[in-house]
Each structure stands twice: as structure tokens, then as C-alpha cells.
Amino acid sequence: MVKNMNFSNIAKELSNSNLSKIINVSQQNREAEILFSINMNKEEIYRNKKAIFSNTEFKKIFIIYNSTNYGHVSNYINDVEIIKFELEKFKSADTNELSVLFQDSIIIMTNNLFAQIGIEKLSSIYERLPNSVWVIQDYDNHHWIENSIQASIFADIYFPAHMDGEISLLTKINPNVPCFLPCGSNQWSRSFIDAHQDNLIKVSRQSEPLGKYYFYEKFIHRNKIINSLNKLYKNIGIVGNDFHQLSENEKWNEWISHRYHWIIPTANDLPIRFFDALITGGIPIIPKTLIPYIKLLEIPEDFYKTFTSLDILEPNNLINYLNEKSSLNSSESIIERHQFALKHFHIDAIISKAIDTTMQYYCV
């Protein structure tokens, strides 16, 4: 039984707490003149590049990648050639060489790759390429604000992956934020999925949920939820090993072996594993607070289920309820979720949207 709270007293206390004071200071800091100056400069650069590409086409599209970021992007998406350029090769390459290579191009990377290359090297190349467009998809705008500020200052086109986070600050910095672009599913290549689709309905799926997570010290509430659920479900918990090192086949077999995937975000973000669950035919169980973002992405309501803080205390009630609804786990439902996610949220679809949106921004 949850103890009743006096909301009147608590509301007064919180509204005058350090939490409110910090938020107010943050809002005041967003009025800094430097942000407006950056925004004007970014808009001027955008207009200059738009003038260039209104009369000419992009010659090449590059994807910077490593094993965990864009590693499974296809070489061709909708008949458009994608040139994949490996992260370590980028880091070791001569700046002059890269400046020649990236002429008249779109270059796409995630914020993680941006951070590993470093803004100093990237800015040096950027300044030599007034006729190329740099696109960053920010996987971590909900919590890694230092990196997000740098990425939004650098990028010509900046795509935050999450509705949560300092969006108002980042759009004050960069006026060219076309939309939220979710992370999507990047664990399996399109060719691998096409070759293993039959397994989706052949495998016998466990009725208990899956949810393996890394430990992040600063996300105290998240860690408590994981530990609480772990007491009842041993396939939910903190893992010490790096599951990124597993093969595509090992990951695939693990994900398709469960009906449900309990999604526990670090903040109020929509994690990659939500899309991994759908693309493997499973049912993601997400916090109720994520419904607005899910609706924005136009994901059918019967493709996911929600949990609340009370469900964390008695999770078995929710899982038992889901197990009683046999239609959720029918072969037809599994294939329907899979095909929807493959079409809209596989990493190829995400990259395709990034390219199409960038083209619309510059090529009139």
C-alpha cells in the first residue's frame, strides 16, 4: 500500500526548493547573448550552403561508423550509394586528405562518433568545406549536455533523438533542427534480418521479460527499478559484460527468445532497445510517460504496453495480464510488429530520413 501524501505541502516545498531555483537559473542562462550570436552565424552558413546546393547536387553521401554506431547501415539505401567511412580511419587520416574526400558531400555521424573524433579536428575540416553539409544525430541529448552543446554548434543539421533534454537550449544554438530522429534499431544489418526472419515465429518465446542493462552511477532511480524487477525476473538486471561484443546471431537469438522486453530509460528517453524489441517481434513495455513521444512517431497502440511506478512494485500482475492476451503473441502479431519496425525504424530507414530531410533543407 502506498502511503498517502499531502500534495499541497509538497507542492509548496518543491516549488521553492533548490530544484526550482536551478531550473530558473538555467532558463536565465539561455538568454545569454552568445547563443543568439551563434544562432545568427549558423543561419548565415545555412543560407550560403543552400545557395550552393540549389544549383548543384551532392556528389557523395558519407556515413561515419564504428561497430555500435551505424555499423549495420547498408551500402545502398533506396538505390542511393552510401559510402561508409570507419571511425578509426577517420581519426588517423590527414586533415588535408579528408578535406578533399568530403567535397560536395553530406557527412552523417552520431554524437558519440563526433565526441571520439573531437571538435578540433572536425572544425579544421569543416572550415575548408563551405560546400559540404555535416549532419549529427544525437543519441544522448537527454543526458550528455556538454557533448550536445558542442554537436549542435558544429552541425549544419542537428537531429536530437529524444524529446527529453535541453531542446530549448539546443535550438537556441542551432536553428536547423528539422525534427526528432529516433535512434532506431542498429544491432542487425538488413541482409541479416532478411535471412533470419523465419526464426521469428519458429522459436518458443519465454513468457518472462528480458532487460539487460549497463550500470550508470548517476541514474539512481533507473538502477533502483532494475534491481527491484531483478528480484522477480532474473533476465532483467545489470550486466558486467559488453553485449556489443556478441555476434549478430547471438543477439538475435537472445532477443527473439522473449515475448516481452522491459524498457527502463536512463531519463525519459526512448531507448534503442525499444526498436530492437519491435524489430524482433517482441512487445516493449515502456514507462507511461513516454506515450507522447510514441504517439508522435505514430506507432500503433497495440504494438507496445506501458508500466507505471505501481507496476514496479507488483510487476507480475502486468505480465500475467499480458500472457492471458494470446493475440499479442500470435504469429500474425509478431510479424506485424516486425515488419512495421523494419520499414520505419531499422537503421537504414533512419539514415534514409536523415538524407531526405537534409536534401529538402538544401536542394530547392
C-alpha positions as CSV (number, residue, x, y, z in Angstrom):
1,M,0.0,0.0,0.0
2,V,1.4,3.4,-1.0
3,K,1.4,6.0,1.8
4,N,-0.9,8.9,1.1
5,M,0.9,12.2,0.6
6,N,0.0,15.8,1.3
7,F,0.3,17.2,-2.2
8,S,-0.4,20.8,-1.0
9,N,2.6,20.9,1.3
10,I,4.8,19.1,-1.1
11,A,3.9,21.4,-4.0
12,K,4.8,24.4,-1.9
13,E,8.1,22.9,-0.8
14,L,9.2,21.7,-4.2
15,S,8.3,25.0,-6.0
16,N,10.6,26.8,-3.6
17,S,13.3,24.2,-3.5
18,N,16.8,24.2,-4.9
19,L,15.4,22.1,-7.8
20,S,13.2,25.0,-8.9
21,K,16.0,27.6,-8.3
22,I,18.4,25.6,-10.5
23,I,15.8,25.4,-13.3
24,N,15.2,29.1,-13.1
25,V,18.9,29.9,-13.3
26,S,19.2,27.6,-16.3
27,Q,16.3,29.5,-18.0
28,Q,18.1,32.8,-17.4
29,N,21.3,31.4,-18.8
30,R,19.5,30.6,-22.1
31,E,19.1,34.3,-22.6
32,A,22.9,34.8,-23.0
33,E,23.8,36.9,-26.0
34,I,26.4,34.4,-27.2
35,L,23.6,31.9,-28.0
36,F,21.8,34.4,-30.3
37,S,25.2,35.2,-32.0
38,I,25.8,31.5,-32.6
39,N,22.3,31.1,-34.0
40,M,22.7,34.0,-36.4
41,N,26.0,32.6,-37.6
42,K,24.6,29.2,-38.2
43,E,21.7,30.6,-40.2
44,E,24.1,32.6,-42.3
45,I,26.1,29.5,-43.1
46,Y,22.9,27.6,-43.9
47,R,21.8,30.2,-46.4
48,N,25.2,30.2,-48.1
49,K,25.2,26.4,-48.4
50,K,21.6,26.4,-49.6
51,A,22.5,28.9,-52.3
52,I,25.2,26.5,-53.5
53,F,23.1,23.3,-53.5
54,S,20.0,25.0,-55.1
55,N,22.1,24.9,-58.3
56,T,24.1,21.7,-57.9
57,E,23.7,18.2,-56.4
58,F,25.6,16.5,-53.6
59,K,28.2,14.2,-55.2
60,K,28.5,11.8,-52.3
61,I,26.9,10.7,-49.0
62,F,29.3,9.5,-46.3
63,I,28.4,7.7,-43.1
64,I,31.0,7.7,-40.3
65,Y,30.6,4.5,-38.4
66,N,32.0,2.0,-35.8
67,S,30.7,-1.3,-34.6
68,T,28.0,0.2,-32.4
69,N,27.1,3.4,-34.3
70,Y,25.8,2.9,-37.9
71,G,27.9,-0.3,-38.2
72,H,25.0,-2.1,-39.9
73,V,23.9,0.6,-42.4
74,S,23.6,-0.9,-45.9
75,N,25.8,0.2,-48.7
76,Y,22.8,1.2,-50.8
77,I,19.5,2.7,-49.4
78,N,16.7,3.3,-51.9
79,D,19.2,3.0,-54.7
80,V,21.4,5.7,-53.2
81,E,25.0,4.7,-52.6
82,I,26.2,5.2,-49.0
83,I,30.0,5.4,-48.6
84,K,30.8,4.1,-45.1
85,F,34.0,5.6,-43.6
86,E,35.3,3.8,-40.5
87,L,35.8,5.9,-37.3
88,E,39.5,4.8,-36.6
89,K,40.4,5.5,-40.2
90,F,38.9,9.0,-39.9
91,K,40.8,9.7,-36.7
92,S,44.1,8.7,-38.2
93,A,43.6,10.3,-41.6
94,D,45.3,13.5,-42.6
95,T,43.0,16.6,-42.4
96,N,44.0,17.7,-45.9
97,E,43.1,14.3,-47.3
98,L,39.7,14.3,-45.6
99,S,39.0,17.9,-46.9
100,V,39.5,16.7,-50.5
101,L,37.5,13.5,-49.9
102,F,34.4,15.2,-48.4
103,Q,34.0,17.9,-51.1
104,D,30.4,18.5,-52.2
105,S,29.1,15.8,-49.8
106,I,26.7,15.0,-47.0
107,I,28.6,13.6,-44.0
108,I,26.5,11.9,-41.3
109,M,27.6,10.7,-37.8
110,T,26.3,10.3,-34.3
111,N,27.2,12.4,-31.3
112,N,29.3,9.5,-30.0
113,L,31.5,9.4,-33.1
114,F,31.6,13.2,-33.1
115,A,33.0,13.1,-29.5
116,Q,35.6,10.5,-30.4
117,I,36.9,12.4,-33.4
118,G,36.9,15.7,-31.4
119,I,35.6,19.1,-32.4
120,E,39.1,20.5,-33.1
121,K,39.8,18.1,-36.0
122,L,36.3,18.3,-37.3
123,S,36.2,22.1,-37.2
124,S,39.5,22.2,-39.1
125,I,38.0,20.1,-41.9
126,Y,34.6,22.0,-41.7
127,E,36.3,25.4,-42.3
128,R,37.8,24.1,-45.6
129,L,34.5,22.8,-46.9
130,P,31.9,25.5,-47.5
131,N,30.3,23.2,-50.0
132,S,29.6,20.2,-47.8
133,V,26.9,19.6,-45.2
134,W,27.6,17.9,-41.8
135,V,24.7,16.1,-40.1
136,I,24.7,14.8,-36.5
137,Q,22.2,12.5,-34.9
138,D,22.4,13.0,-31.2
139,Y,21.7,9.7,-29.3
140,D,22.3,11.3,-25.9
141,N,20.7,14.8,-25.9
142,H,18.7,13.6,-22.9
143,H,21.7,13.5,-20.6
144,W,25.1,14.3,-22.1
145,I,24.5,18.0,-22.4
146,E,28.2,19.0,-22.7
147,N,28.5,16.9,-25.9
148,S,25.1,18.0,-27.2
149,I,26.1,21.7,-27.0
150,Q,29.3,21.0,-29.0
151,A,27.5,18.9,-31.5
152,S,24.7,21.4,-32.1
153,I,27.2,24.2,-32.5
154,F,29.2,22.2,-35.1
155,A,26.5,20.5,-37.1
156,D,24.8,22.0,-40.2
157,I,21.8,19.8,-39.5
158,Y,21.2,18.6,-35.9
159,F,18.8,15.7,-35.1
160,P,18.1,15.1,-31.4
161,A,17.0,11.5,-30.9
162,H,14.8,12.3,-27.8
163,M,12.1,14.7,-26.8
164,D,13.6,14.8,-23.3
165,G,16.6,17.0,-22.6
166,E,17.6,20.6,-23.2
167,I,15.8,21.0,-26.5
168,S,15.1,24.7,-26.0
169,L,18.8,25.4,-25.4
170,L,20.0,23.4,-28.4
171,T,17.5,25.1,-30.7
172,K,18.6,28.5,-29.5
173,I,22.1,27.4,-30.6
174,N,21.2,25.8,-33.9
175,P,18.2,26.9,-35.9
176,N,18.4,23.9,-38.2
177,V,16.8,21.2,-36.1
178,P,14.2,19.7,-38.5
179,C,12.7,17.1,-36.3
180,F,13.4,14.4,-33.6
181,L,15.1,11.4,-35.3
182,P,14.9,8.3,-33.0
183,C,17.9,6.0,-32.7
184,G,16.2,3.1,-34.4
185,S,17.5,-0.4,-34.4
186,N,21.2,-0.9,-35.3
187,Q,22.0,-4.3,-34.0
188,W,21.4,-6.2,-37.2
189,S,22.0,-5.5,-40.9
190,R,19.1,-5.6,-43.3
191,S,20.7,-8.6,-45.0
192,F,21.0,-10.5,-41.7
193,I,17.3,-9.8,-40.9
194,D,16.1,-10.9,-44.3
195,A,18.0,-14.2,-43.9
196,H,16.6,-14.9,-40.4
197,Q,13.0,-13.7,-40.5
198,D,11.6,-17.2,-40.4
199,N,13.0,-17.7,-36.9
200,L,10.7,-15.0,-35.5
201,I,7.7,-17.4,-35.4
202,K,9.6,-20.7,-35.1
203,V,11.2,-20.1,-31.8
204,S,9.5,-20.7,-28.5
205,R,9.4,-17.5,-26.6
206,Q,9.8,-17.2,-22.8
207,S,6.8,-15.5,-21.0
208,E,9.1,-13.6,-18.6
209,P,10.5,-10.2,-19.8
210,L,14.1,-9.5,-20.9
211,G,16.0,-6.4,-19.9
212,K,19.8,-6.4,-19.6
213,Y,21.4,-3.0,-18.8
214,Y,24.7,-1.4,-18.1
215,F,25.2,0.3,-14.8
216,Y,25.2,4.1,-14.8
217,E,26.0,5.6,-11.4
218,K,24.2,8.9,-12.0
219,F,20.9,7.3,-12.9
220,I,19.9,6.3,-9.4
221,H,16.2,5.9,-9.9
222,R,16.8,3.7,-13.0
223,N,19.2,1.5,-11.1
224,K,16.6,1.0,-8.3
225,I,13.9,0.0,-10.8
226,I,16.3,-2.6,-12.4
227,N,17.3,-4.0,-9.1
228,S,13.6,-4.2,-8.0
229,L,12.5,-6.1,-11.1
230,N,15.5,-8.4,-10.9
231,K,14.2,-9.8,-7.6
232,L,11.4,-11.4,-9.6
233,Y,12.8,-11.6,-13.1
234,K,16.4,-12.8,-13.4
235,N,16.5,-11.8,-17.1
236,I,16.2,-8.2,-16.0
237,G,19.3,-6.9,-14.4
238,I,22.7,-5.1,-14.6
239,V,25.3,-6.9,-16.7
240,G,29.0,-6.7,-16.4
241,N,29.9,-8.0,-19.9
242,D,29.8,-5.9,-23.0
243,F,26.9,-7.3,-25.0
244,H,28.0,-5.2,-28.0
245,Q,30.7,-7.9,-28.5
246,L,28.1,-10.6,-29.2
247,S,27.6,-11.6,-32.8
248,E,24.6,-10.6,-34.7
249,N,23.3,-14.2,-34.4
250,E,23.8,-14.3,-30.7
251,K,22.0,-11.0,-30.2
252,W,19.2,-12.1,-32.5
253,N,18.6,-15.4,-30.7
254,E,18.5,-13.8,-27.3
255,W,16.0,-11.1,-28.4
256,I,13.6,-13.4,-30.2
257,S,13.6,-15.8,-27.2
258,H,11.4,-13.5,-25.2
259,R,7.8,-12.2,-25.6
260,Y,8.4,-9.0,-23.7
261,H,11.2,-6.5,-23.2
262,W,11.0,-4.3,-20.1
263,I,12.3,-0.9,-21.2
264,I,13.9,1.2,-18.4
265,P,15.2,4.5,-19.8
266,T,18.1,6.5,-18.2
267,A,15.9,9.6,-18.1
268,N,12.7,10.0,-20.1
269,D,14.2,9.0,-23.4
270,L,13.1,6.3,-25.9
271,P,16.0,3.9,-25.9
272,I,17.4,1.9,-28.8
273,R,16.1,-1.3,-27.2
274,F,12.5,-0.2,-27.8
275,F,13.1,-0.5,-31.5
276,D,15.2,-3.7,-31.1
277,A,12.2,-5.3,-29.3
278,L,9.8,-4.4,-32.1
279,I,12.0,-5.5,-34.9
280,T,12.5,-8.9,-33.3
281,G,8.7,-9.2,-33.0
282,G,8.6,-8.7,-29.2
283,I,6.4,-6.4,-27.1
284,P,8.3,-3.5,-25.5
285,I,7.0,-2.5,-22.0
286,I,7.7,1.2,-21.6
287,P,7.1,3.9,-19.0
288,K,3.7,5.5,-19.3
289,T,5.4,8.9,-19.5
290,L,6.8,8.0,-23.0
291,I,3.3,7.9,-24.6
292,P,3.6,11.4,-26.1
293,Y,6.7,10.5,-28.0
294,I,5.3,7.2,-29.1
295,K,2.3,9.0,-30.5
296,L,4.5,11.5,-32.3
297,L,6.2,8.5,-34.0
298,E,2.8,7.1,-35.0
299,I,3.4,3.7,-33.5
300,P,0.2,1.6,-33.2
301,E,-1.0,1.4,-29.6
302,D,-1.2,-2.4,-29.7
303,F,2.5,-2.7,-30.5
304,Y,3.6,-1.8,-27.0
305,K,2.5,-1.8,-23.4
306,T,3.1,0.7,-20.6
307,F,4.0,0.4,-17.0
308,T,3.7,2.8,-14.1
309,S,5.5,3.2,-10.8
310,L,2.9,0.9,-9.1
311,D,3.7,-1.8,-11.7
312,I,7.3,-1.8,-10.5
313,L,6.1,-2.9,-7.0
314,E,3.9,-5.7,-8.4
315,P,5.2,-6.5,-11.9
316,N,3.7,-10.0,-12.0
317,N,0.2,-8.5,-12.3
318,L,1.1,-6.8,-15.6
319,I,3.0,-9.8,-17.1
320,N,0.2,-12.2,-16.1
321,Y,-2.3,-9.9,-17.8
322,L,-0.2,-9.8,-21.0
323,N,0.2,-13.6,-21.0
324,E,-3.6,-14.0,-20.9
325,K,-4.0,-12.0,-24.1
326,S,-3.0,-14.7,-26.5
327,S,-3.5,-12.5,-29.6
328,L,-0.4,-10.4,-28.6
329,N,1.9,-13.4,-29.2
330,S,0.3,-14.8,-32.3
331,S,2.4,-15.4,-35.3
332,E,0.5,-12.7,-37.1
333,S,1.1,-10.1,-34.4
334,I,4.8,-10.9,-34.2
335,I,5.2,-10.5,-38.0
336,E,3.2,-7.3,-38.0
337,R,5.3,-5.7,-35.3
338,H,8.5,-6.8,-37.0
339,Q,7.5,-5.6,-40.5
340,F,6.4,-2.2,-39.1
341,A,9.7,-1.7,-37.3
342,L,11.8,-2.9,-40.2
343,K,10.1,-0.4,-42.6
344,H,10.1,2.6,-40.3
345,F,12.9,2.2,-37.6
346,H,15.6,-0.1,-38.9
347,I,18.9,2.0,-39.1
348,D,18.6,2.1,-42.9
349,A,15.2,3.8,-42.6
350,I,16.6,6.3,-40.1
351,I,19.5,7.2,-42.3
352,S,17.1,7.5,-45.3
353,K,15.1,10.0,-43.3
354,A,18.2,11.9,-42.4
355,I,19.3,12.1,-46.0
356,D,15.8,13.0,-47.4
357,T,15.4,15.7,-44.7
358,T,18.8,17.2,-45.4
359,M,18.1,17.2,-49.2
360,Q,14.8,19.1,-48.6
361,Y,16.6,21.6,-46.5
362,Y,19.3,22.5,-49.1
363,C,18.1,21.4,-52.6
364,V,15.2,23.6,-53.7
